[in-house]
Amino acid sequence: MSKKQHQAVVTDTVDVDIAVVGAGLVGLPLALALNAQGWVVALIDAAAEPVGACESASASSFVSDTALNDFESQALKQRCTALNSGTQQWLVAQGLWQSVAGDACPIKKVNVSHKGYFGATRLSADELSIEALGYVVNNAAYVQQLNAVCANTTVKRFYNTRVNGVSHLSDAVQLSVEGAPNIRAKLLIAADGITSVVRDSTGIATSLVDYEQAAVLGMIKLDSPHEGVAHERFTPSGPLALLPRPGLFMNFVDCIDPHEQTDIEAMSDAAYLQRLQTRFGYRLGRFSQLGPRFVTPLLRIESNAQTATRTVLLGNAMRLLHPVGGQGYNLAIRDVDALVKRLSTELAKDPGDEELLTAFAAQRQRDQKSIVRLTDLLAKGFRGRASIPGHLRSGALLGLDAIAPLRKRFAAKTMGITDL
Ligand SMILES: Cc1cc2nc3c(=O)[nH]c(=O)nc-3n(C[C@H](O)[C@H](O)[C@H](O)COP(=O)(O)OP(=O)(O)OC[C@H]3O[C@@H](n4cnc5c(N)ncnc54)[C@H](O)[C@@H]3O)c2cc1C
């Protein structure tokens, strides 16, 4: 192709019904669900297409010692997300579950405890007569698998394509992009993460809550099986969560006081692993190996509105939550579900219709507010001097454990299990 012809291609404009910016955990399944309804969808991401060797693999697919070591080192590098039962059911309904299920580790039980006090709340899939309370997936594998599905649909995918700006036409929005033709859409969906360019283009402001906590994220290997039990342990410096992964691996989110951050970053792996073991105790046996770890501040960043002219914000572009209780992605998928359903109604001739978008945002507010309240309570309520007194918290956990209906309501809220 001559340089002139090439220029002609990149200055062309692609017309679609809906443009989804960001092909991450939220953008990919959203684009697939909209495409399945018959909308013409463009999916745009600044990063390279997620293809190639999966970070995740099942232990049984490796036989040689070298391969086993590869598996261990890959397994120890994973970033994970717990999908609740509601999200899993949504993926089933979209015909996407079978594509991601191979890597998903079922959560059979959840054990919530409070360091230094008696009382633990146990939720169990058996008690609720369901197969699993949720599933833990490796983020990279999940995105790769959904992208592979997307590659076989009519979704127009643009990777290595950064959106730089948005302009408004009388009946559409136009994206200025780097590395591809401009894209014109009736509806623009921001799934472009915390630093959303799309959100900035709307002028929607954000508000920030600093939890004055940081989190150490990583993977460990155990000496003995975890039996599919997820643990959330409340400690004076914040919650410590351990999520089961295939084999002997567990993903952890270890909340710390920010003033400990420098010391923790300087610690040797052996010293940090020992610290983690001491904080958690020995109910899972000995922690034998630690993967790469990194530390991130814990903030809540919320957009002050979910919609603007022909634009909807979803996922991290809308709201970053504290990771306690694993609610952020699950809430985002409930937003996705509500939007996709609204767009499937007869009214949705113009997907960017203002009334439709306003009704969507109003419908979602109650659930969003209650999840923000719940994560705030879990993040702040079990820590520090300002928190609920220890014996009451312990009582709350014991009470919750003793009273089955309350526990079931807690499961319904956090696990997205609706038919209890
Ligand atoms: C430590 C931690 C643990 C968590 N655990 C859980 C959990 O167990 N359960 C749960 O429900 N939630 C959890 N969450 C929340 C979950 O991670 C988020 O809900 C999820 O990552 C949101 O995905 P997203 O697609 O909105 O954003 P991202 O995953 O950030 O994707 C944004 C995408 O947009 C692209 N992009 C950015 N800018 C541009 C641009 N200008 N042009 C084009 N593309 C662009 C990026 O390349 C990226 O692919 C956790 C969060 C944290 C921090």
The ligand as a Tripos MOL2 file, in Angstrom:
@<TRIPOS>MOLECULE
LIG
   53    58     1     0     0
SMALL
NO_CHARGES

@<TRIPOS>ATOM
      1 C1         -6.6560   -5.4110   44.2350 C.3       1 LIG1
      2 C2         -7.9880   -5.5020   43.5830 C.ar      1 LIG1
      3 C3         -8.7170   -6.6740   43.6750 C.ar      1 LIG1
      4 C4         -9.9930   -6.7450   43.1090 C.ar      1 LIG1
      5 N1        -10.7000   -7.8900   43.2580 N.ar      1 LIG1
      6 C5        -11.9790   -7.9220   42.8130 C.ar      1 LIG1
      7 C6        -12.7710   -9.0810   43.0170 C.ar      1 LIG1
      8 O1        -12.3240  -10.0880   43.5730 O.2       1 LIG1
      9 N2        -14.0680   -9.0710   42.5830 N.ar      1 LIG1
     10 C7        -14.6010   -7.9600   41.9750 C.ar      1 LIG1
     11 O2        -15.8090   -7.9660   41.6460 O.2       1 LIG1
     12 N3        -13.8440   -6.8730   41.7100 N.ar      1 LIG1
     13 C8        -12.5530   -6.8160   42.1110 C.ar      1 LIG1
     14 N4        -11.7940   -5.7220   41.8550 N.ar      1 LIG1
     15 C9        -12.3250   -4.6720   40.9560 C.3       1 LIG1
     16 C10       -12.0050   -5.0020   39.4840 C.3       1 LIG1
     17 O3        -10.6130   -5.1610   39.3530 O.3       1 LIG1
     18 C11       -12.4900   -3.8760   38.5640 C.3       1 LIG1
     19 O4        -13.8940   -3.7890   38.6910 O.3       1 LIG1
     20 C12       -12.1550   -4.1540   37.1070 C.3       1 LIG1
     21 O5        -10.7690   -4.2350   36.9180 O.3       1 LIG1
     22 C13       -12.7020   -3.0330   36.2190 C.3       1 LIG1
     23 O6        -12.3410   -3.3020   34.8840 O.3       1 LIG1
     24 P1        -12.4410   -2.2120   33.7490 P.3       1 LIG1
     25 O7        -12.5980   -2.9860   32.4660 O.co2     1 LIG1
     26 O8        -13.4560   -1.1850   34.0740 O.co2     1 LIG1
     27 O9        -11.0620   -1.4340   33.7690 O.3       1 LIG1
     28 P2         -9.6130   -1.9100   33.3370 P.3       1 LIG1
     29 O10        -9.4450   -3.3480   33.6240 O.co2     1 LIG1
     30 O11        -8.6820   -0.9150   33.9340 O.co2     1 LIG1
     31 O12        -9.5980   -1.7590   31.7280 O.3       1 LIG1
     32 C14        -9.4890   -0.5090   31.1070 C.3       1 LIG1
     33 C15        -9.0530   -0.7500   29.6570 C.3       1 LIG1
     34 O13        -9.1120    0.4930   28.9560 O.3       1 LIG1
     35 C16        -7.9680    0.6360   28.1330 C.3       1 LIG1
     36 N5         -7.7350    2.0970   27.9510 N.ar      1 LIG1
     37 C17        -7.4120    3.0000   28.9100 C.ar      1 LIG1
     38 N6         -7.3330    4.2280   28.3680 N.ar      1 LIG1
     39 C18        -7.6090    4.1060   27.0390 C.ar      1 LIG1
     40 C19        -7.6740    5.0330   25.9430 C.ar      1 LIG1
     41 N7         -7.4630    6.3510   26.0910 N.pl3     1 LIG1
     42 N8         -7.9800    4.5610   24.7130 N.ar      1 LIG1
     43 C20        -8.2320    3.2330   24.5330 C.ar      1 LIG1
     44 N9         -8.1690    2.3130   25.5300 N.ar      1 LIG1
     45 C21        -7.8680    2.7440   26.7720 C.ar      1 LIG1
     46 C22        -6.8570   -0.0620   28.9170 C.3       1 LIG1
     47 O14        -5.8070   -0.4890   28.0400 O.3       1 LIG1
     48 C23        -7.6100   -1.2370   29.5380 C.3       1 LIG1
     49 O15        -7.5860   -2.3980   28.7180 O.3       1 LIG1
     50 C24       -10.5180   -5.6210   42.4120 C.ar      1 LIG1
     51 C25        -9.7720   -4.4500   42.2940 C.ar      1 LIG1
     52 C26        -8.5240   -4.3800   42.8730 C.ar      1 LIG1
     53 C27        -7.7480   -3.0940   42.7600 C.3       1 LIG1
@<TRIPOS>BOND
     1     1     2 1
     2     2     3 ar
     3     2    52 ar
     4     3     4 ar
     5     4     5 ar
     6     4    50 ar
     7     5     6 ar
     8     6     7 ar
     9     6    13 1
    10     7     8 2
    11     7     9 ar
    12     9    10 ar
    13    10    11 2
    14    10    12 ar
    15    12    13 ar
    16    13    14 ar
    17    14    15 1
    18    14    50 ar
    19    15    16 1
    20    16    17 1
    21    16    18 1
    22    18    19 1
    23    18    20 1
    24    20    21 1
    25    20    22 1
    26    22    23 1
    27    23    24 1
    28    24    25 2
    29    24    26 1
    30    24    27 1
    31    27    28 1
    32    28    29 2
    33    28    30 1
    34    28    31 1
    35    31    32 1
    36    32    33 1
    37    33    34 1
    38    33    48 1
    39    34    35 1
    40    35    36 1
    41    35    46 1
    42    36    37 ar
    43    36    45 ar
    44    37    38 ar
    45    38    39 ar
    46    39    40 ar
    47    39    45 ar
    48    40    41 1
    49    40    42 ar
    50    42    43 ar
    51    43    44 ar
    52    44    45 ar
    53    46    47 1
    54    46    48 1
    55    48    49 1
    56    50    51 ar
    57    51    52 ar
    58    52    53 1
@<TRIPOS>SUBSTRUCTURE
     1 LIG1         1 GROUP 0 **** ****
